[in-house]
Amino acid sequence: MHFVKETPAATAPSMLSLHDCLDTIIEGDCCVIMQRFPGNSIDLVFTDPPYLINYRPRDGRTVAGDTNDAWLVPAFAEAYRVLKPGGFCISFYGTSVADKYLTAWKSVGFRTAGHLVWVKSYAAGSAFVQYHHEQAYLLAKGSPKRPRAPISDVQNWYYTGNRFHPTQKPVKALLPLVCAFSLPDEVILDPFCGSGSVPMAAKLSSRRYIGIELRRDYCSIARQRLNEKPTERRNVS
Ligand SMILES: C[S@@+](CC[C@H](N)C(=O)[O-])C[C@H]1O[C@@H](n2cnc3c(N)ncnc32)[C@H](O)[C@@H]1O
């Protein structure tokens, strides 16, 4: 049974009980909040951090942390620490600064175990080429066991309209990854959870989730989405 509890913004640097954080969206800076989680406690980190591209859609919405990378190493160092040995971290990233992400991930201990591409039927933008895909790295802490039936590294994308967040990820596109890299009742952490798409995918797959988000407005949206009764859900994109 899942319910969404309101967790107050954390201020004191005391340790948090992981149990109390299950199925919650925590408001705050993930670099600080994750320091309060026990090490080696999370089964899967699945996240969509800022792309470091100063993204400005036509509607004027902005993404916190998108203009500087001060959070990059501290956040992934904590993600690595809290992840169980033999666990995976799946992280979307911006292709134009791929080198920054790879350098940061490797510097904190992750090794690359795979690369995933989601193909879009429409162009999300264009410069020298049209942008028809999203991408993420599959990162390993230690040496995870190989799956008996690995999933394809090319996945389908689903249009969301970005109703909840300017860089919203479609829940339907996340579900195959959640199912491939975690088991029912395992704990999935998204330290940059925005409108809660990864927590939604975790909940719909009977996993436990912990979401962290800096902005209060997105925390509220995420909690609302997670609280919706199945009959109120318009779709899972
Ligand atoms: C790319 S968006 C994630 C969007 C999300 N996947 C969704 O579907 O809604 C990244 C999010 O990270 C948040 N963020 C940026 N820096 C952060 C930090 N230090 N701690 C926690 N959240 C942060 C931003 O406010 C933004 O909502």
The ligand as a Tripos MOL2 file, in Angstrom:
@<TRIPOS>MOLECULE
LIG
   27    29     1     0     0
SMALL
NO_CHARGES

@<TRIPOS>ATOM
      1 C1         15.2680   17.7540  -15.5290 C.3       1 LIG1
      2 S1         14.2540   18.1910  -14.1850 S.3       1 LIG1
      3 C2         13.4240   16.6760  -13.7580 C.3       1 LIG1
      4 C3         12.0770   16.5390  -14.3960 C.3       1 LIG1
      5 C4         11.3930   15.2330  -14.0140 C.3       1 LIG1
      6 N1         12.0600   14.1040  -14.6010 N.3       1 LIG1
      7 C5          9.9370   15.2220  -14.4100 C.2       1 LIG1
      8 O1          9.5050   14.3390  -15.2030 O.co2     1 LIG1
      9 O2          9.1810   16.0760  -13.9570 O.co2     1 LIG1
     10 C6         15.4050   18.4040  -12.8820 C.3       1 LIG1
     11 C7         14.8070   18.8470  -11.5780 C.3       1 LIG1
     12 O3         15.8460   18.9140  -10.5980 O.3       1 LIG1
     13 C8         15.5420   19.9800   -9.7130 C.3       1 LIG1
     14 N2         16.8010   20.3500   -9.0270 N.ar      1 LIG1
     15 C9         17.8210   21.1030   -9.4830 C.ar      1 LIG1
     16 N3         18.8330   21.1440   -8.6000 N.ar      1 LIG1
     17 C10        18.4430   20.3840   -7.5390 C.ar      1 LIG1
     18 C11        19.0460   20.0180   -6.2950 C.ar      1 LIG1
     19 N4         20.2750   20.4560   -5.9610 N.pl3     1 LIG1
     20 N5         18.3640   19.2120   -5.4510 N.ar      1 LIG1
     21 C12        17.1190   18.7480   -5.7790 C.ar      1 LIG1
     22 N6         16.4950   19.0680   -6.9460 N.ar      1 LIG1
     23 C13        17.1430   19.8710   -7.8200 C.ar      1 LIG1
     24 C14        14.9630   21.0700  -10.5970 C.3       1 LIG1
     25 O4         14.1520   21.9730   -9.8520 O.3       1 LIG1
     26 C15        14.1710   20.2280  -11.6090 C.3       1 LIG1
     27 O5         12.8130   20.1330  -11.2320 O.3       1 LIG1
@<TRIPOS>BOND
     1     1     2 1
     2     2     3 1
     3     2    10 1
     4     3     4 1
     5     4     5 1
     6     5     6 1
     7     5     7 1
     8     7     8 2
     9     7     9 1
    10    10    11 1
    11    11    12 1
    12    11    26 1
    13    12    13 1
    14    13    14 1
    15    13    24 1
    16    14    15 ar
    17    14    23 ar
    18    15    16 ar
    19    16    17 ar
    20    17    18 ar
    21    17    23 ar
    22    18    19 1
    23    18    20 ar
    24    20    21 ar
    25    21    22 ar
    26    22    23 ar
    27    24    25 1
    28    24    26 1
    29    26    27 1
@<TRIPOS>SUBSTRUCTURE
     1 LIG1         1 GROUP 0 **** ****
